[in-house]
Amino acid sequence: MWKSERVLAVSLFAIALMGACRGTANVNSNANAEAIRPMRIVTDDLGRRVTVPTKVTRVVSLAPNLTESIFAVGAGDRLVGVTTFCNYPEQAKAIAKIGDTMNPNMESIVALKPDIVFVSTASQIENFTRTLEANGIAVYVMNPTSLEGVFKNLKQLGGVFGTVETADKLSDDLQRRVKAVSEKTANPTRVTRIFVQISKEPLFTIGKESFLTSILKDVNAESVTANVETAYPKLSKETASALNPEVIILSESDDNLEPNDVFKNSPAIKNKRVFKVNADLLSRPGPRLVDALEQIAKDLHPEKFK
């Protein structure tokens, strides 16, 4: 997941070509259908006013965290298309695949006739909104940058799908779990300094703009790279060697099973405080991010979770 998210380039030429090949009959047909279909306006994370059907029945998700969130609020049966990375819950594996997060197949999406396409970043929307909207397909951006953003998005999805009660209950339950973790790990005199290793070679970590930097505060910890610009910076060995983290958290994947050698003299290695968290839990700002938070809390403070 992490490797794909570092590939931010999308083929604009291919998208433009597909858009140019669309016939006007399809656009007119969708326009006529919408003229008699009850519609409403909702607001996405960019503050965009998006016109959607009163009853949303067919949607496409272009990010694993959004797929998980849609299932979590009780609307998984409305998903008709997801990315190749959308592997949770198990039911997501059986849904039609429309490419990866940054390189979706536009023709496949249009053929599925979704009411809404959910995207996770502004960069995605800039690339293909016109093509989708020309085919009568709404684009809704959800870009949570913290746990509070995740809870807000769940409530937004409840409103879009008409599953408000389920979404509100889920959001409230998740917030209670976060509060419980924060209370157990609170210590006004001690903050644990953590390095989150996203990949070993090259050495990537989390920076100022990452939602993971935010959630560490909920376990009375802080990232040693919290002030580094961007969300997932690549560090030089010289920079990393000066960090001296007390704890190292590995985003567990096949190529990231141990700390980079640059940390061999750090307190984290000397005191054997290296922990692994499933990469999907750490990389997806959705409901299971709370699972990751609880695991980190238990690793840091095992005595408080007996």
LOTORPA-917313 format. One record per atom (N, C-alpha, C, O, CB): residue in one letter; x, y, z. Coordinates in steps of 0.05 Angstrom, whole numbers, plus 5000, padded with zeros to 4 digits. Glycine has a CB too. Example, Ala and Ser with C-alpha at 12.3 -4.5 7.8 and 13.67 -1.06 7.14 Angstrom:
2
a526448865156;a524649105156;a526449345156;a528549345169;a522649115181;s525749555142;s527349795143;s525850015157;s526850235161;s528249885114;
***
This chain:
306
m501649765000;m500050005000;m501750255000;m501250444985;m498250005024;w503850255018;w505450495020;w506950554994;w507050784986;w507450475043;k507950344981;k509450394957;k507750524935;k508550704921;k510650134946;s505250414933;s503450534913;s502750814918;s502550974900;s500950364911;e502450884944;e501551154951;e503751354946;e503251594945;e500651174980;r506351264942;r508451444936;r508551504906;r510051684897;r511151334945;v507051354890;v506951394861;v504651584855;v502351484852;v506751124845;l505151834853;l502952034851;l502252124822;l500452274818;l503652274867;a503852014803;a503252104775;a501051944763;a500851704767;a505752084758;v499252084749;v496951954735;v497152024705;v497952244699;v494252034747;s496451844688;s496651894659;s494352074649;s492151984643;s496551634643;l494952344648;l492952534640;l492152494610;l489852534603;l493952824644;f494152404594;f493552364566;f491452154562;f489652194546;f496052294550;a491651934576;a489751714574;a486951804582;a484951734569;a490651474590;i486851954604;i484252054614;i483052244594;i480652224589;i484652184642;a484652424583;a483552614564;a482552474539;a480552544528;a485752824556;l484052264530;l483252114507;l480551974511;l478851974494;l485351914499;m480251854535;m477751714541;m475451914542;m473251854533;m477951554567;g475952144554;g473852354555;g473052444528;g470752494523;g474752584572;a475052474509;a474452574483;a472752364467;a471352444448;a476952634468;c473052114474;c471651904459;c468751864468;c467351704455;c473151644461;r467951994489;r465251954499;r463252074479;r463752284467;r464852094526;g461051944475;g458952044458;g457052224473;g456752194497;g457351824444;t455752404459;t453852584473;t451352444481;t449952534499;t453152814455;a450752214469;a448252074475;a448351974504;a446251984518;a447851834457;n450651884514;n450851794541;n450452014561;n449051984581;n453651664546;v451652254555;v451352484572;v448352564573;v447352624595;v453052714563;n447152584550;n444352674549;n442552474563;n440652554576;n443452704520;s443152214560;s441452004573;s441652034603;s439552024616;s442451724565;n444052084614;n444352114643;n442952374652;n441652374673;n447252124651;a443152584636;a441952834643;a438852804644;a437652914663;a442753054623;n437752664625;n434852624625;n433952454649;n431852514661;n433952484599;a435552254656;a434852094679;a434952254705;a433152224722;a436851854682;e436952434708;e437152594732;e434952794734;e434252884756;e439852724733;a433852874711;a431653074711;a429252974726;a427753124737;a430953154683;i428852704726;i426452594740;i427252444765;i425452344779;i425052404721;r429752424772;r430652284796;r431052484819;r432352684815;r433252134790;p429852434842;p430252624865;p433152654872;p434552454875;p428652524889;m434052904874;m436852964879;m437053134904;m435153254913;m438153094855;r439453154915;r440053324938;r442953414937;r444453314920;r439453174965;i443753594954;i446453694954;i447853624981;i446653675002;i446554004949;v450253514979;v451853455003;v454553594999;v455253684978;v452253145006;t455953625021;t458553765021;t460853575029;t460653435049;t458454005040;d462953575012;d465153395018;d467353525034;d467053755043;d466353284991;d469653395038;d471753495055;d473153745043;d474653885058;d473753285060;l472853795017;l474054025005;l472054265005;l472654474995;l474853964977;g469754225018;g467754435018;g466154454992;g464754644988;g469054695024;r466454254975;r465054254949;r462154164953;r461653984968;r466454064929;r460354304940;r457554224940;r457154024918;r457454084894;r455654474936;v456353784926;v456153564907;v453253474905;v451953414925;v457953324916;t452153464881;t449353374876;t449353074873;t450652964856;t448153514851;v447752944890;v447452654890;v444552574891;v442852734899;v449052524914;p443952324883;p441152234886;p440252224915;p441852184933;p440851954873;t437652264920;t436652244947;t437151974958;t437851944982;t433652314947;k436851764941;k437451494949;k439851394933;k439551344909;k435051304946;v442151374946;v444551284932;v444650974932;v444550854953;v447151404946;t444950854909;t444850564907;t447350444894;t447850204898;t442450484890;r448850604880;r451250494866;r453650684870;r453450914862;r450650444836;v455750584882;v458150754887;v460650604880;v460750364881;v458150864916;v462750764875;v465450664870;v467350794890;v467151034895;v466450714841;s469050634902;s471050734921;s473850714909;s474550504899;s470950584948;l475350934911;l478050934900;l480150934921;l482451034917;l478451174882;a479550834945;a481550814966;a480650604986;a478250584993;a481951094981;p482550434996;p481850225015;p480550325041;p478650195051;p484250065022;n481450555051;n480250655076;n477350735071;n475650705089;n481850895086;l476750835048;l473950915042;l472250665038;l469950665047;l473851085016;t473350465026;t471850215023;t471150095051;t468850015056;t473450005007;e473150095069;e472649995096;e470550155110;e468850045124;e475249995112;s470650415107;s468750595120;s465950555110;s464050555125;s469650885117;i465650525083;i463050475072;i461850225082;i459450215088;i463250475041;f463350015083;f462349765095;f461649805124;f459549705134;f464449535093;a463249945139;a462849985168;a460250125174;a459050075195;a465150135179;v459350305157;v456850455162;v454450305151;v452250415151;v457050735151;g454850065141;g452649905132;g451849935103;g449549885096;g450349955149;a453650035087;a452950085059;a454749925039;a455050005016;a453150375053;g456049715048;g457749565031;g456349445007;g457549394986;g458949345047;d453749395010;d452249284987;d451749484965;d450849404944;d449549174997;r452449734970;r452149934948;r454649964931;r454650094910;r451450214961;l456849844940;l459349854925;l459249684901;l458749444902;l461749774944;v459849804878;v459849644852;v462649644841;v463149504821;v457949764832;g464549804852;g467249804842;g469149904864;g468550094878;g467449984818;v471449774866;v473549844886;v476249804873;v476449704851;v473249674912;t478349894887;t481049864876;t482149584882;t481049424897;t482950074889;t484449534869;t485749274873;t486849244901;t487449024909;t487949234852;f487149464915;f488149464943;f485949424963;f486549384987;f489749714948;c483549434955;c481249414974;c480849124981;c479348984967;c478649544962;n482049035003;n481948755011;n480648705038;n480748485048;n484748645012;y479348915048;y478048885074;y475449055074;y475449275065;y479848965098;p473248935085;p472948665095;p473048455072;p473448525049;p470248635110;e472648205079;e472947995059;e471148035035;e471847965013;e472347725073;q468748145040;q466848185018;q467848364996;q467048354973;q464148295029;a469748545004;a470848734984;a472348594962;a472548704940;a472648934999;k473448364968;k475048224948;k473448134924;k474448084902;k476447984960;a470748104928;a469048004907;a467948224889;a466548164869;a466747834919;i468448474897;i467348704882;i469048764857;i471548724859;i467048954900;a467848854836;a469348914811;a471649104816;a471349304831;a467449034790;k473949054805;k476349224809;k476649414785;k476249344762;k478849044811;i477249664792;i477349874772;i480249994770;i480550224761;i475350094778;g482249844778;g484949944777;g485950004806;g484549944825;g485150184759;d488250134807;d489250204834;d488350494841;d486950624826;d492350184835;t489250574865;t488350834876;t489051074858;t487351244854;t489450874903;m491451074848;m492351304833;m491951274803;m492251474788;m495151364839;n491451034794;n491050994765;n488550824759;n488750604749;n493550844753;p486250934766;p483750794761;p483150784731;p483950964716;p481450914776;n481650574723;n480850554695;n478250704691;n476150614701;n480550254687;m478350924678;m476051094675;m473750964660;m471451004667;m476751354662;e474350814639;e472350684624;e470850484641;e468350454639;e473450544599;s472250334658;s471050144676;s469150274696;s466950184701;s473149974691;i470050504706;i468350654726;i465750744712;i463650704724;i469950894737;v465950864689;v463650974675;v461750744668;v459250774670;v464451124650;a462850514660;a461150284653;a459550174676;a457350064673;a462850064641;l460550214701;l459150124725;l456750304732;l455050224749;l461050104748;k456550534720;k454350724724;k453850794754;k451650774764;k451750614712;p455950874768;p455650944796;p454251214800;p454451384783;p458350944811;d452851244822;d451751504830;d453951694839;d453951924834;d449551474852;i455851574854;i458051724866;i460651574864;i460651324867;i457451794896;v462851714859;v465551604861;v466851734885;v467151984885;v467251634835;f467651584905;f468951684929;f471951684925;f473051474918;f468151524954;v473251904928;v476151924925;v477352034951;v476052154968;v476952104901;s479951984955;s481252044980;s483152284980;s483952375001;s482751814990;t483752394956;t485552614955;t484752814934;t483352754915;t488452524949;a485553064938;a484953274919;a486253224892;a485253304871;a485753544930;s488653094893;s490053044868;s488452864850;s488552894825;s492852914874;q487052674861;q485352504845;q483152664831;q482752634807;q484152274861;i481852834846;i479552974835;i480353164812;i478853194793;i478153124856;e482653284814;e483653464793;e483953324767;e483653434745;e486253594802;n484753064768;n485352914744;n482952814728;n483152814703;n487052694751;f480852744741;f478752624725;f475852704732;f473952574723;f478852334728;t475552914748;t472853004755;t471253064730;t468852994728;t472953244773;r472453204711;r470953294687;r469853054671;r467653054662;r472653464669;t471552844669;t470652604654;t468252474668;t466352404654;t472952404652;l468352454694;l466252324709;l463752494709;l461552394703;l467052264737;e464052744714;e461652924715;e460352954688;e457952994686;e462453194726;a461952924666;a460852934639;a459052694634;a457352694617;a463052944618;n459452484650;n457752244648;n455752224670;n454652014676;n459551994648;g455252454683;g453152464704;g453952324730;g452152234745;g450652344694;i456552304735;i457452164759;i458652364779;i460452514772;i459551944752;a457552364803;a458552554824;a461152454835;a461652214837;a456452594846;v462952644843;v465452574856;v465552704884;v465152944887;v467852674839;y466052534904;y465952624932;y468652574944;y469652344945;y463652474948;v469952784954;v472652754966;v472452724996;v471152885010;v474353004959;m473852525007;m474152475035;m477052455042;m478352265032;m472452225045;n478152635058;n481052635063;n481552685093;n482452895101;n482452845046;p480952485110;p481452515139;p484352545146;p486052385136;p480152285154;t485052735162;t487852775170;t488352715200;t490452775211;t488753055163;s486252605213;s486452545242;s484152355248;s482452305232;s486252815259;l484152255273;l481952085282;l479352235281;l477252125274;l482551975310;e479452495289;e477052655288;e475952665260;e473552665255;e477552945299;g477752685240;g476952685212;g475652425204;g473652415189;g479252735194;v476652195215;v475451935209;v472651925220;v470751835206;v477151705222;f472252015245;f469552005257;f467652185241;f465352115237;f469752105286;k468552415233;k466952595217;k466152465191;k463852485182;k468452865212;n468052335178;n467452205152;n465351985155;n463651945138;n469952095140;l465551835177;l463551625181;l460751735183;l458851625172;l464251465207;k460451965197;k457852085200;k456952195173;k454552195166;k458052315220;q458852305157;q458152405130;q457152175113;q455152205099;q460652535117;l458451945114;l457551715099;l454751625107;l453151545091;l459551485101;g454351635133;g451651565143;g449551735131;g447351645124;g451551585174;g450151995128;g448252175116;g447852125086;g445652135076;g449152465120;v450052065072;v449852015043;v448251765038;v446551755019;v452651985031;f448651545053;f447451295048;f444751255063;f443451055059;f449251075055;g444051435081;g441651395097;g441951185119;g440051055126;g439351315079;t444451155129;t444950965151;t445951125175;t447951045188;t447050745142;v444651345181;v445551525201;v445851395228;v447851435242;v443651765204;e443851235236;e443951105262;e446350915265;e447750925286;e441350945267;t446950755245;t449250575245;t451850735246;t453650665262;t449250395221;a452050945230;a454551105229;a454951245255;a457251255265;a454351305206;d452951365267;d453251505292;d454051325314;d455851395330;d450551645299;k452851085316;k453550895337;k456450805333;k457950795353;k451750645336;l457250755309;l460050665304;l461950885312;l463950835326;l460450595275;s461451135304;s463151355310;s463351405340;s465551445351;s462151615297;d461151385354;d461151415383;d462751195397;d464251255416;d458251425394;d462350955387;d463850725399;d466850755396;d468450715414;d462950455387;l467650835372;l470550875366;l471651105383;l473951085393;l470950945336;q470151315387;q471051535403;q471351455433;q473251545446;q469151775401;r469551285442;r469851185470;r472351015473;r473751035494;r467351015477;r473050855453;r475450695454;r477950865455;r479850815470;r475550495430;v477951075439;v480251265438;v480551405465;v482751435475;v479951475416;k478251485477;k478351615503;k479451435524;k480951515541;k475551715510;a478651185523;a479550985543;a482650945541;a483950935561;a478150715539;v483650935516;v486550915512;v487951155523;v490051135536;v487150865482;s486951395516;s488251635525;s488351655555;s490351745567;s486751885514;e486251575569;e486151595598;e488151395611;e489351465631;e483351535608;k488351155599;k490250965610;k493151035606;k494850965623;k489650695598;t493751175584;t496551235578;t497351515586;t499651595582;t496951195548;a495551665598;a496151935606;a498451945626;a498451795645;a493652075617;n500252135622;n502552175640;n503552455635;n505052495615;n504751955637;p502852645652;p503652925647;p506652985647;p507453195639;p502253095667;t508252795658;t511052845660;t512752685640;t515252715640;t511952775688;r511552515624;r513152345607;r511752305580;r509452225578;r513552075620;v513152375558;v512252325531;v514252145516;v516552215516;v511852595516;t513251935505;t515051735492;t515651835463;t513851905448;t513651465491;r518251835457;r519151925430;r519351685411;r520851495416;r521952075433;i517851695390;i517451465372;i518351525343;i517951745333;i514551375372;f519651325331;f520151335302;f518451135288;f518550895295;f523151295296;v516851225269;v515151035254;v516550985227;v516851165211;v512251155249;q517350735223;q518750665199;q516750545178;q515650325182;q521050455205;i516350695157;i514450605136;i515850415117;i514650215109;i513450845121;s518350465111;s519950275095;s522850285104;s523850495112;s519650325064;k524250065102;k526950045112;k528950165092;k530650335099;k527749755118;e528750085067;e530450185045;e528850245020;e527650065009;e532749975039;p528650495012;p529650735025;p528050785051;p525950675055;p529450975007;l529150955068;l528050995095;l525851215093;l526451455091;l530251075115;f523351125095;f521151315095;f519851305123;f519751095136;f519051245073;t518751535131;t517451555157;t515051735155;t514151795132;t519451655179;i513951825177;i511652005177;i512652295183;i514552325199;i509551915197;g511252485172;g511952765177;g509652925188;g507652815197;g512952895151;k509953185186;k507953365198;k505153325187;k503253355203;k508853655192;e504853255162;e502253245150;e500952965151;e498752925141;e502453325121;s502252775164;s501152505166;s499052485189;s499552595210;s503352295170;f496952345184;f494952295205;f496152135228;f495152145250;f492452155194;l498251975222;l499451815243;l500951995263;l501051925287;l501451615231;t502052215254;t503352405273;t501252505293;t501952545316;t504552635258;s498852545284;s496752645301;s495852435322;s495552495345;s494352725285;i495452185313;i494351985332;i496251905354;i495351805375;i493451735316;l498851935350;l500751855371;l500352015396;l500951925418;l503651895361;k499252255393;k498652425417;k496652285435;k496552345459;k497752695408;d494952115424;d492851985439;d493951765457;d492551665475;d490751875421;v496551685453;v497751495471;v500151625486;v502051485494;v498751245455;n500051885489;n502052035503;n504851995491;n506851945505;n502051955533;a504952005465;a507451965450;a507652185429;a505752325423;a507651685438;e510052215418;e510452395396;e512452285376;e514352145384;e511452665407;s511952345351;s513852255331;s516352435331;s516152675334;s512552265303;v518652305328;v521152455328;v521452615302;v523352775299;v523552275332;t519752555283;t519752705257;t517252865254;t516452925231;t520052505234;a515952945276;a513453095274;a513653355260;a511753465250;a512453135302;n516053475260;n516453735248;n517553725219;n518153935207;n518253905265;v517953485209;v518953465182;v516653515162;v514453405165;v520153175177;e517153675142;e515153745122;e514253505107;e515653305104;e516153965103;t511853525096;t510453315080;t509353095099;t509953085122;t512253205059;a507852915087;a506652695102;a508452465106;a508652345128;a504152605088;y509952385085;y511652145087;y514352205075;y514952125052;y510251905072;p516052335090;p518652415079;p520652185078;p520451995093;p519852635097;k522552215059;k524752025058;k527152155072;k527852375067;k525451965028;l528351995091;l530452105107;l533252005098;l533451775089;l530052035136;s535152175100;s537952095096;s538851945121;s537751985143;s539752335089;k540951785118;k541951645141;k543151835162;k542951795186;k544151445133;e544252055153;e545452255171;e543252385188;e543552415212;e546852485155;t540952445176;t538752565191;t537552365210;t537052425233;t536552655171;a537252115201;a535951915218;a537751835242;a536651785263;a535451665201;s540351835238;s542151745260;s542051935284;s542751855306;s544951725249;a541252185279;a541152375301;a538552375316;a538252525336;a541652655290;l536652215308;l533952225320;l533852085347;l532352175365;l531952095302;n535251865351;n535251715376;n532551655388;n531951745410;n536951865396;p530851515373;p528151455384;p528251255407;p529951085409;p526351345362;e526351285425;e526051105448;e524550855439;e524850635450;e524651235471;v522850885419;v521250665409;v521250685378;v521150905367;v518250675420;i521250455365;i520950445336;i518550275330;i518250045339;i523550325322;i516750385314;i514450235304;i514750175275;i515250355259;i511750395309;l514649925268;l514949835240;l512249795228;l510549655239;l516549575238;s511749925205;s509349865189;s509849595176;s511249585155;s508750095168;e508749385187;e509549115180;e508749035151;e506349025144;e508348925199;s510748985135;s510448875108;s512848715102;s514848715118;s510049105087;d512848565080;d514948375075;d517748505073;d519648375080;d514348235049;d517848755065;d520448885062;d521049085084;d522749255082;d520549025035;n519549055106;n519849245128;n519549105155;n517849175171;n517949485126;l521148895159;l520748725183;l522748785205;l522648665227;l521048435175;e524648965200;e526649035220;e527549325216;e527249435195;e529048845220;p528549445238;p529349735236;p531749765217;p533349585213;p530049845263;n531849995205;n534250065189;n536750065206;n536550125230;n533850345175;d538949985195;d541449955210;d542350215223;d543950205242;d543649845192;v541450435213;v542250695224;v541450725253;v542550895267;v541150925207;f539450565262;f538450585289;f539750385309;f538750355331;f535450555290;k541850255300;k542950035317;k543950125344;k544049965363;k545249905302;n544650385347;n545550485373;n543350645388;n543950785408;n548050645370;s540950645378;s538850805390;s537750675415;s538050425418;s536550845370;p536550825433;p535250715457;p533250505450;p532850315465;p534050935474;a531850535428;a529750345420;a530950065416;a529749865425;a528350445395;i533250055403;i534449795397;i535749685423;i535449445429;i536649825375;k537149855438;k538449765462;k536449655483;k537049465497;k540049995474;n534149785484;n532149695504;n530049515492;n528049445505;n530749935515;k530549425468;k528749225454;k525849325453;k523949185460;k528848955468;r525549575445;r522849695443;r522249755414;r522049985405;r522649955460;v522149535399;v521449545370;v518849385367;v518749145374;v523749435352;f516749505356;f514149375353;f513249395325;f513849575309;f512149515372;k511649185317;k510549175290;k507549205291;k506149105308;k511248905277;v506549365272;v503649395269;v503049345239;v504349455221;v502749685278;n500949195234;n500149125207;n500049385190;n498849585198;n497448985207;a501249375166;a501449605149;a498649715141;a498349955139;a503049545124;d496749535137;d494149625129;d492749785151;d491349985146;d492349395121;l493249705176;l492049855198;l493250135200;l491850335206;l492549705225;l495850155195;l497250415198;l496750595174;l496750845177;l500150375202;s496450485150;s496350645126;s493550745118;s493250905100;s497450495103;r491450645132;r488750705124;r487250855145;r486650745166;r487250445117;p486751115140;p485251275160;p482251205159;p480651355148;p485651575155;g481550975171;g478850885172;g478250775200;g479850825218;g478250675151;p476150625203;p475350525230;p477550355243;p477850365268;p472950355228;r479150205228;r481150025240;r483650185249;r485450065261;r481949815220;l483750435244;l485850595255;l485850595286;l487850625299;l485750885244;v483450565297;v483150545326;v484350285336;v485450275358;v480150575334;d484150075320;d485449815327;d488449855329;d489749755347;d484749595306;a489550005310;a492450065310;a493250225335;a495250165347;a493350215285;l491550425341;l492150585365;l492150415390;l493950445407;l490050815367;e490250235393;e490150065417;e492549885418;e493649835439;e487549895417;q493449775395;q495749605395;q498249755403;q499849655419;q496149475368;i498549995393;i500850165400;i500850225430;i502950205443;i500950425384;a498550285440;a498350345469;a499150115486;a500550145506;a495450435475;k498249875478;k498949635493;k501949565491;k503149465511;k497249395484;d503049615468;d505949565465;d507649765482;d509649685494;d506749595435;l506750015483;l508150215499;l507750185529;l509550245544;l507350495490;h505350105536;h504650095565;h503349825572;h501049825580;h502750325572;p504749605569;p503449345574;p502449315603;p500449175607;p505549125569;e503749455622;e502849435650;e500149555654;e498749485674;e504849575667;k499249735637;k496649865640;k494349725626;k492049805627;k496850155631;f495049505612;f492949365596;f492949065603;f492148895587;f493449395566;k493649005628;k493548725636;k490648635640;k490148405647;k495148685663;
***
